[in-house]
Amino acid sequence: MRYAAKTAIVTGAASGIGAAAVRRLHAEGARVGLIDIDGEQARAVAGEVAGAVAELDVTDIPAIPDAVEGLAEELGDIDLLVNCAGWDVAMPFVDTGPDFWRKVIEINLLGPIAVTHAALSRMAAGSAIVNVASDAGRVGSSGEVVYSGAKGGIIGFSKALAREVANRRMRVNVVSPGPTDTPFLASFDDSGRLAAAMERQTPLRKLATPDDIAAAISFLGSAEAGHITGQVLSVSGGLTMV
């Protein structure tokens, strides 16, 4: 098993891609710690995998070190960190303002930076970080201007960190989902028309599932990807080919 006797920490773990990653990593042998603002739902997911939960808003930066340390104390030093927490509301940029910009950047960029900073002291040689960005951060997405900027920031952050920690034999990579069938996507348009349009535009004629993204996370975090670092893997069904 890829993760036998290893510890993985996943943020945004209560639903969508994060929950799928928790289940995948557990199925591959990992002890899993879940971080999410929705403690009730996180505990429900944790109950499926005998995981540990830290109920935490990743924008609460002062609380992050204690939460990460608590999970590491309970589960053991961290072999894989998956930063999956994210949030956005689709709207034209001209209709947004500073409070919205700040929330998007804090959840999608500053939160992962702070969680990573806290986790590094409990990560040893051979460990890995997989940050979940978005193809919005690679090619841009209309109606998601600030989100695209924050996810582009995650890509740059990951590449730079990969260079810094390589001498510790630690790896950092990015999974960049395209349109994925999650509650997050449904929140943009509950009619289903947006999802249907995206399916038509995708060469493989389907949206990604959370399990598709979780499979990529699992691979990049594993020893099978031991000579891969600083890379961005798009999981988009061919919608983006750059």
C-alpha positions in Angstrom: 0.0 0.0 0.0 1.3 3.4 -0.9 0.8 5.0 2.5 1.1 2.2 4.9 2.2 3.5 8.4 2.3 7.1 7.0 0.4 10.2 8.2 -1.4 12.5 5.8 -3.0 15.9 6.7 -5.8 17.2 4.4 -7.3 20.7 4.6 -10.8 21.3 3.2 -11.4 17.7 4.1 -15.1 17.7 4.9 -16.5 17.6 1.3 -15.7 17.5 -2.4 -12.1 16.9 -3.4 -10.8 17.1 0.1 -13.1 14.3 1.4 -12.3 12.2 -1.7 -8.6 12.6 -0.9 -9.1 11.6 2.7 -10.9 8.4 1.6 -8.3 7.6 -1.1 -5.3 8.1 1.2 -7.0 6.0 4.0 -7.7 3.2 1.5 -4.0 3.2 0.6 -3.0 2.8 4.2 -2.6 6.3 5.6 -3.5 7.7 9.0 -5.4 10.8 8.1 -5.9 14.1 9.9 -8.7 16.3 8.6 -8.8 20.1 8.8 -12.0 21.9 8.0 -14.1 24.8 9.2 -17.2 22.5 9.1 -16.3 20.4 12.1 -19.5 18.3 12.1 -19.1 17.2 8.5 -15.4 16.7 9.0 -16.1 14.4 11.9 -18.6 12.4 9.8 -15.9 11.9 7.1 -13.3 11.1 9.8 -15.7 8.5 11.2 -15.4 6.5 7.9 -11.6 6.4 8.1 -10.8 6.5 11.9 -9.3 9.9 11.3 -8.5 12.8 13.6 -10.1 16.2 13.2 -9.1 19.8 13.7 -12.1 22.1 13.4 -10.3 25.1 11.9 -10.9 28.1 9.6 -7.7 28.3 7.6 -7.9 32.1 7.7 -7.4 32.0 11.5 -3.7 32.1 11.1 -2.8 32.3 14.8 -4.7 29.1 15.5 -3.1 27.0 12.7 0.2 26.0 14.4 -1.6 24.5 17.4 -4.1 22.7 15.2 -1.4 21.2 13.0 0.8 20.3 16.0 -2.2 18.6 17.7 -2.8 16.4 14.7 0.9 15.5 14.4 1.0 14.6 18.1 -2.0 12.3 17.7 -1.1 10.7 14.4 2.7 11.0 14.1 5.0 13.2 12.0 3.5 14.3 8.7 4.5 12.4 5.6 2.0 14.1 3.2 0.3 17.5 3.5 -2.6 18.2 1.1 -3.8 21.8 1.0 -7.2 21.5 -0.5 -9.3 24.2 1.2 -10.8 26.7 -1.2 -13.6 29.1 -1.8 -15.0 31.5 -4.4 -18.2 33.1 -5.7 -18.4 33.7 -9.4 -19.1 37.3 -10.3 -17.7 40.0 -12.6 -14.6 41.6 -11.1 -16.2 45.1 -11.3 -18.9 43.9 -8.9 -16.4 42.8 -6.3 -14.8 44.8 -3.5 -12.0 44.7 -0.9 -13.8 42.5 1.6 -14.4 39.9 -1.1 -10.9 40.1 -2.4 -9.5 39.7 1.1 -11.6 36.6 1.8 -10.7 34.9 -1.5 -7.0 35.5 -1.0 -7.0 34.5 2.7 -8.7 31.2 2.1 -7.1 30.2 -1.2 -3.5 31.6 -0.7 -2.7 32.8 2.8 -4.3 29.8 4.5 -2.3 27.2 2.6 0.8 29.2 3.1 0.2 29.3 6.9 -0.7 25.6 7.1 2.4 24.7 5.2 4.6 26.9 7.4 3.2 25.2 10.5 3.5 21.7 9.0 7.1 21.9 7.8 8.5 21.5 11.3 6.8 18.1 11.6 7.9 16.9 8.1 11.0 14.9 7.5 13.1 13.8 4.5 11.0 11.8 2.1 7.8 13.7 2.9 5.7 15.6 0.3 3.3 18.5 -0.1 0.5 18.5 -2.7 -1.3 21.8 -3.1 -4.6 21.9 -4.9 -4.7 24.9 -7.2 -7.1 25.3 -10.2 -6.7 25.6 -14.0 -8.2 29.1 -13.3 -4.8 29.9 -11.9 -3.0 28.6 -15.1 -5.2 30.1 -17.8 -7.6 32.4 -16.1 -11.4 32.1 -15.6 -14.0 34.8 -16.4 -15.9 35.6 -13.3 -13.2 34.3 -11.1 -10.6 37.0 -11.4 -9.3 37.2 -7.8 -9.6 33.4 -7.4 -7.5 32.9 -10.5 -4.9 35.3 -9.0 -4.9 33.4 -5.7 -4.6 30.0 -7.3 -1.8 31.3 -9.6 -0.1 32.4 -6.4 -0.4 28.9 -5.0 1.4 27.6 -8.1 4.2 30.1 -7.7 4.5 29.5 -4.0 4.7 25.7 -4.6 7.4 26.0 -7.2 9.5 28.3 -5.0 9.0 26.1 -1.9 10.0 23.0 -3.9 13.4 24.6 -4.6 13.9 25.6 -1.0 13.1 22.2 0.5 14.7 20.0 -2.1 17.9 19.8 -0.1 15.8 18.2 2.7 14.6 15.6 0.2 11.1 17.0 0.5 8.9 17.4 -2.6 6.2 20.0 -3.4 3.8 19.6 -6.4 0.5 21.0 -7.5 -2.7 19.3 -8.7 -4.7 21.7 -10.9 -8.3 20.6 -11.4 -10.4 21.7 -14.3 -14.2 21.7 -13.9 -15.0 19.1 -11.3 -18.4 17.8 -10.2 -18.5 19.1 -6.6 -20.8 21.3 -4.5 -18.3 24.1 -5.2 -19.1 24.0 -8.9 -22.9 23.5 -8.3 -22.8 26.7 -6.2 -22.0 28.7 -9.3 -25.2 27.5 -11.1 -27.7 25.1 -9.6 -29.6 24.8 -12.9 -26.9 22.4 -14.3 -26.5 24.5 -17.5 -23.0 25.6 -16.6 -21.8 22.1 -15.9 -23.4 20.8 -19.1 -21.7 23.5 -21.1 -18.3 22.6 -19.6 -18.9 19.0 -20.4 -19.4 19.9 -24.1 -16.2 21.9 -24.1 -14.1 19.2 -22.6 -12.5 16.8 -25.1 -13.2 13.8 -22.9 -16.8 15.0 -22.6 -17.1 14.7 -18.9 -16.4 16.7 -15.8 -13.8 15.4 -13.4 -15.0 13.7 -10.3 -13.5 14.3 -6.9 -12.0 10.8 -7.1 -10.2 11.8 -10.3 -8.5 14.6 -8.5 -7.8 12.4 -5.4 -6.0 9.9 -7.6 -3.7 12.6 -8.9 -3.1 13.8 -5.3 -2.3 10.3 -4.1 0.2 9.7 -7.0 2.1 13.0 -6.5 2.3 12.4 -2.8 3.7 8.9 -3.1 7.1 7.4 -3.5 6.2 6.5 -7.1 6.5 10.3 -7.8 9.8 10.4 -5.9 11.7 12.3 -8.6 8.9 14.7 -9.4 8.9 18.1 -7.7 7.9 21.7 -8.5 5.4 20.4 -11.1 1.8 21.2 -12.0 -0.5 18.4 -13.0 -3.7 19.5 -14.7 -6.7 17.1 -14.3 -9.1 18.7 -16.8 -10.1 16.1 -19.3 -8.1 18.0 -21.9 -10.0 21.3 -21.5 -6.6 22.9 -21.0 -3.6 21.6 -22.8 -0.8 24.1 -21.9 
